Amino acid sequence: TAVVTNGTTPYFYLWDDPSAQTTFTATGLAPGVYIVTVIDADSYLQIVDRAKDVVKSGGEWISSIDLENAAVGHPELKEACVIGVKHPKWDERPLLFVVPVDGTEVTKESVYAYLEDKIAKWWMQDDILIVKDLPHTATGKLQKRTLRDEYINYLIEK
């Protein structure tokens, strides 16, 4: 059973096959915000990502949150952000932005090596951009739209 809300009204969903993972989209806390979730065989609900932040690659979905969480485990990174950018074959591919810890010299190679055994091989981002900082809202949230607008064609133009 999953509880889904559109911000005001809760809905309940039941599935006949509890052993199957079921993915569905539900409205989030604000109107027009959709959250992708998964219910596992033990009926645990996991929030995967916001629908607009999931990277849709070759018919599969890659959670930007999972990639970001894996990346910030790197001891020389203090922040990470993943966006989906256009790709000629796969529709979208992940592009990872990383902010190094002050006073460190992180390399793309060290980030790739760190992530190698932490994420699925086909999730591996197509490029890593090392930046001094990332754009944030006044409340501290990453402004992925700003990055998407600037880098949407990054892999096509590269």
NORBEL-V703239 format. One record per residue. N is the residue number from 1. RES is the residue in one small letter. PHI is phi in whole degrees, -180 to 180 (none if undefined). NEAR is the number of other ideal C-beta (glycine too) atoms within 8 Angstrom. Layout:
N/RES/PHI/NEAR  N/RES/PHI/NEAR
This chain:
1/t/none/6  2/a/-123/10  3/v/-102/8  4/v/-123/11  5/t/-131/10  6/n/-101/9  7/g/104/9  8/t/-131/4  9/t/-116/6  10/p/-80/6  11/y/-124/9  12/f/-120/8  13/y/-124/8  14/l/-121/5  15/w/-119/8  16/d/-71/3  17/d/-110/5  18/p/-68/6  19/s/-81/4  20/a/-87/7  21/q/-77/7  22/t/-117/7  23/t/-104/9  24/f/-147/9  25/t/-114/8  26/a/-134/12  27/t/-70/11  28/g/-96/9  29/l/-72/4  30/a/-112/6  31/p/-57/6  32/g/86/5  33/v/-99/9  34/y/-111/11  35/i/-113/13  36/v/-94/15  37/t/-132/13  38/v/-132/10  39/i/-109/11  40/d/-88/8  41/a/-62/7  42/d/-93/4  43/s/69/8  44/y/-84/6  45/l/-96/9  46/q/-119/8  47/i/-79/7  48/v/-87/13  49/d/180/13  50/r/-76/10  51/a/-56/9  52/k/-75/5  53/d/-101/12  54/v/-67/14  55/v/-88/14  56/k/-97/10  57/s/-117/15  58/g/58/7  59/g/87/4  60/e/-109/7  61/w/-107/11  62/i/-116/13  63/s/-76/11  64/s/-66/16  65/i/-63/9  66/d/-64/12  67/l/-66/16  68/e/-62/11  69/n/-63/8  70/a/-65/10  71/a/-64/15  72/v/-72/10  73/g/-73/8  74/h/-63/12  75/p/-64/5  76/e/-103/9  77/l/-115/14  78/k/-106/7  79/e/-156/8  80/a/-145/12  81/c/-145/12  82/v/-119/15  83/i/-129/14  84/g/-90/15  85/v/-121/15  86/k/-61/9  87/h/-137/12  88/p/-64/5  89/k/-100/4  90/w/-102/7  91/d/76/7  92/e/-137/11  93/r/-141/12  94/p/-73/17  95/l/-122/15  96/l/-105/14  97/f/-105/13  98/v/-130/15  99/v/-114/12  100/p/-71/11  101/v/-62/9  102/d/-52/5  103/g/85/3  104/t/-112/7  105/e/-118/5  106/v/-88/12  107/t/-117/7  108/k/-57/8  109/e/-60/6  110/s/-69/10  111/v/-70/15  112/y/-57/10  113/a/-62/7  114/y/-63/10  115/l/-80/12  116/e/-50/7  117/d/-103/3  118/k/-110/7  119/i/-136/9  120/a/-62/5  121/k/-56/5  122/w/-76/7  123/w/-83/10  124/m/-54/11  125/q/-63/11  126/d/-77/9  127/d/-157/10  128/i/-127/10  129/l/-110/8  130/i/-92/9  131/v/-126/8  132/k/-75/3  133/d/-157/5  134/l/-120/11  135/p/-72/7  136/h/-129/8  137/t/-80/7  138/a/-63/4  139/t/-93/4  140/g/94/5  141/k/-76/6  142/l/-64/8  143/q/-96/10  144/k/-65/10  145/r/-61/6  146/t/-59/8  147/l/-67/13  148/r/-59/11  149/d/-60/7  150/e/-82/6  151/y/-113/10  152/i/-53/8  153/n/-103/8  154/y/-55/10  155/l/-74/13  156/i/-73/8  157/e/-82/5  158/k/-70/5
